[in-house]
Amino acid sequence: MRRSAADLENLLGDVEKLIGDGVPGVYSWGVDVRDNRVDVTVNTTRKTEATERFLEKVRALGDGVHVVETRSQQRQQAGTVQAGSPWWPGSETYCSVRPSACRPRRRRRPSPTAPARTR
């Protein structure tokens, strides 16, 4: 089933309401335009009963929400990312950051319960 942009934004709003001020282990969520769904990423090593209750409710929203379970946490690389700037991810070749990747509504949002970033 293809969802419209409005449908995806509404679904994202439903997910954000469930997240509220944060859910232990939930550290990113956002619209995945390519797969036409909302992705929610959960670090299973930080799960609690509150996380399990959240997962039950978010999965009840239907197949428009995809839960990714992982045993790791995102880590911001050093430096500031700006549209058009060169970026060398690890030892890979140069790539540039597209301006659309820097728009907040299209990026995954870090959870308020995620650990503080270090540089």
C-alpha positions as a Markdown table, in Angstrom:
| # | Residue | x | y | z |
|---|---|---|---|---|
| 1 | Met | 0.0 | 0.0 | 0.0 |
| 2 | Arg | 1.4 | 3.4 | -1.0 |
| 3 | Arg | 1.0 | 6.1 | 1.6 |
| 4 | Ser | 0.8 | 9.8 | 0.8 |
| 5 | Ala | 3.2 | 12.3 | 2.3 |
| 6 | Ala | 0.3 | 13.4 | 4.6 |
| 7 | Asp | -0.4 | 9.8 | 5.6 |
| 8 | Leu | 3.3 | 9.4 | 6.5 |
| 9 | Glu | 3.4 | 12.6 | 8.5 |
| 10 | Asn | 0.3 | 11.6 | 10.4 |
| 11 | Leu | 1.8 | 8.2 | 11.2 |
| 12 | Leu | 5.0 | 9.9 | 12.3 |
| 13 | Gly | 2.9 | 12.1 | 14.6 |
| 14 | Asp | 1.2 | 9.0 | 16.1 |
| 15 | Val | 4.7 | 7.5 | 16.7 |
| 16 | Glu | 5.9 | 10.7 | 18.3 |
| 17 | Lys | 2.9 | 10.8 | 20.6 |
| 18 | Leu | 3.7 | 7.3 | 21.8 |
| 19 | Ile | 7.4 | 8.3 | 22.4 |
| 20 | Gly | 6.4 | 11.4 | 24.3 |
| 21 | Asp | 9.4 | 12.5 | 26.5 |
| 22 | Gly | 11.3 | 9.4 | 25.6 |
| 23 | Val | 11.2 | 5.6 | 25.8 |
| 24 | Pro | 14.3 | 3.7 | 27.0 |
| 25 | Gly | 16.1 | 2.2 | 24.1 |
| 26 | Val | 14.2 | 4.1 | 21.4 |
| 27 | Tyr | 16.8 | 6.4 | 19.8 |
| 28 | Ser | 15.7 | 7.2 | 16.3 |
| 29 | Trp | 12.5 | 7.5 | 14.3 |
| 30 | Gly | 11.5 | 9.2 | 11.1 |
| 31 | Val | 9.8 | 8.8 | 7.7 |
| 32 | Asp | 11.5 | 6.5 | 5.3 |
| 33 | Val | 10.3 | 7.9 | 1.9 |
| 34 | Arg | 11.9 | 5.2 | -0.2 |
| 35 | Asp | 10.2 | 2.3 | 1.7 |
| 36 | Asn | 7.0 | 4.4 | 2.3 |
| 37 | Arg | 6.9 | 3.9 | 6.1 |
| 38 | Val | 8.0 | 5.2 | 9.4 |
| 39 | Asp | 11.1 | 3.6 | 10.9 |
| 40 | Val | 11.7 | 3.3 | 14.6 |
| 41 | Thr | 15.1 | 2.1 | 15.9 |
| 42 | Val | 15.4 | 0.4 | 19.3 |
| 43 | Asn | 18.6 | -0.5 | 21.2 |
| 44 | Thr | 17.5 | -3.9 | 22.7 |
| 45 | Thr | 20.3 | -3.7 | 25.3 |
| 46 | Arg | 18.4 | -0.7 | 26.9 |
| 47 | Lys | 14.9 | -2.3 | 26.8 |
| 48 | Thr | 12.7 | -2.0 | 29.9 |
| 49 | Glu | 9.0 | -2.8 | 30.6 |
| 50 | Ala | 8.2 | 0.7 | 29.3 |
| 51 | Thr | 10.0 | -0.2 | 26.0 |
| 52 | Glu | 7.9 | -3.4 | 25.7 |
| 53 | Arg | 4.7 | -1.4 | 26.2 |
| 54 | Phe | 5.7 | 1.1 | 23.6 |
| 55 | Leu | 6.6 | -1.6 | 21.1 |
| 56 | Glu | 3.3 | -3.3 | 21.5 |
| 57 | Lys | 1.5 | 0.1 | 20.9 |
| 58 | Val | 3.6 | 1.2 | 18.0 |
| 59 | Arg | 3.3 | -2.2 | 16.2 |
| 60 | Ala | -0.5 | -1.9 | 16.6 |
| 61 | Leu | -0.3 | 1.2 | 14.3 |
| 62 | Gly | 0.1 | -1.3 | 11.4 |
| 63 | Asp | 2.6 | -2.1 | 8.6 |
| 64 | Gly | 3.3 | 1.6 | 8.1 |
| 65 | Val | 5.7 | 1.4 | 11.1 |
| 66 | His | 8.8 | -0.7 | 10.8 |
| 67 | Val | 10.7 | -1.4 | 14.1 |
| 68 | Val | 14.4 | -2.1 | 13.7 |
| 69 | Glu | 16.0 | -3.8 | 16.8 |
| 70 | Thr | 19.7 | -3.4 | 17.2 |
| 71 | Arg | 22.2 | -4.0 | 20.0 |
| 72 | Ser | 24.2 | -0.8 | 19.3 |
| 73 | Gln | 23.6 | 2.9 | 19.6 |
| 74 | Gln | 24.2 | 5.6 | 17.0 |
| 75 | Arg | 27.3 | 7.7 | 17.5 |
| 76 | Gln | 27.8 | 11.1 | 15.9 |
| 77 | Gln | 31.0 | 11.4 | 14.0 |
| 78 | Ala | 33.2 | 14.4 | 14.9 |
| 79 | Gly | 32.6 | 17.7 | 13.1 |
| 80 | Thr | 29.7 | 19.6 | 11.8 |
| 81 | Val | 27.8 | 18.5 | 8.7 |
| 82 | Gln | 26.6 | 21.2 | 6.4 |
| 83 | Ala | 24.9 | 21.0 | 3.0 |
| 84 | Gly | 27.4 | 20.9 | 0.2 |
| 85 | Ser | 30.3 | 20.2 | 2.4 |
| 86 | Pro | 32.7 | 17.3 | 1.5 |
| 87 | Trp | 32.5 | 14.3 | 3.8 |
| 88 | Trp | 34.8 | 11.3 | 4.1 |
| 89 | Pro | 32.9 | 8.5 | 5.9 |
| 90 | Gly | 35.6 | 6.5 | 7.5 |
| 91 | Ser | 38.2 | 5.4 | 5.0 |
| 92 | Glu | 35.7 | 5.5 | 2.1 |
| 93 | Thr | 35.9 | 7.9 | -0.9 |
| 94 | Tyr | 34.7 | 11.5 | -0.8 |
| 95 | Cys | 31.0 | 12.2 | -1.0 |
| 96 | Ser | 28.9 | 15.4 | -0.5 |
| 97 | Val | 26.0 | 16.1 | 1.7 |
| 98 | Arg | 22.8 | 17.0 | -0.2 |
| 99 | Pro | 20.9 | 19.9 | 1.2 |
| 100 | Ser | 17.7 | 17.7 | 1.6 |
| 101 | Ala | 19.7 | 15.5 | 4.0 |
| 102 | Cys | 20.1 | 18.5 | 6.3 |
| 103 | Arg | 16.3 | 19.4 | 6.6 |
| 104 | Pro | 15.2 | 18.4 | 10.1 |
| 105 | Arg | 11.7 | 17.0 | 9.1 |
| 106 | Arg | 13.4 | 14.5 | 6.8 |
| 107 | Arg | 16.0 | 13.3 | 9.2 |
| 108 | Arg | 15.7 | 10.8 | 11.9 |
| 109 | Arg | 15.2 | 12.4 | 15.3 |
| 110 | Pro | 17.3 | 11.4 | 18.3 |
| 111 | Ser | 15.5 | 10.2 | 21.3 |
| 112 | Pro | 15.6 | 12.4 | 24.5 |
| 113 | Thr | 16.7 | 9.3 | 26.3 |
| 114 | Ala | 19.7 | 8.7 | 24.1 |
| 115 | Pro | 23.1 | 9.1 | 25.7 |
| 116 | Ala | 24.7 | 12.5 | 25.3 |
| 117 | Arg | 26.9 | 12.9 | 22.2 |
| 118 | Thr | 30.6 | 13.0 | 22.6 |
| 119 | Arg | 33.2 | 14.5 | 20.3 |
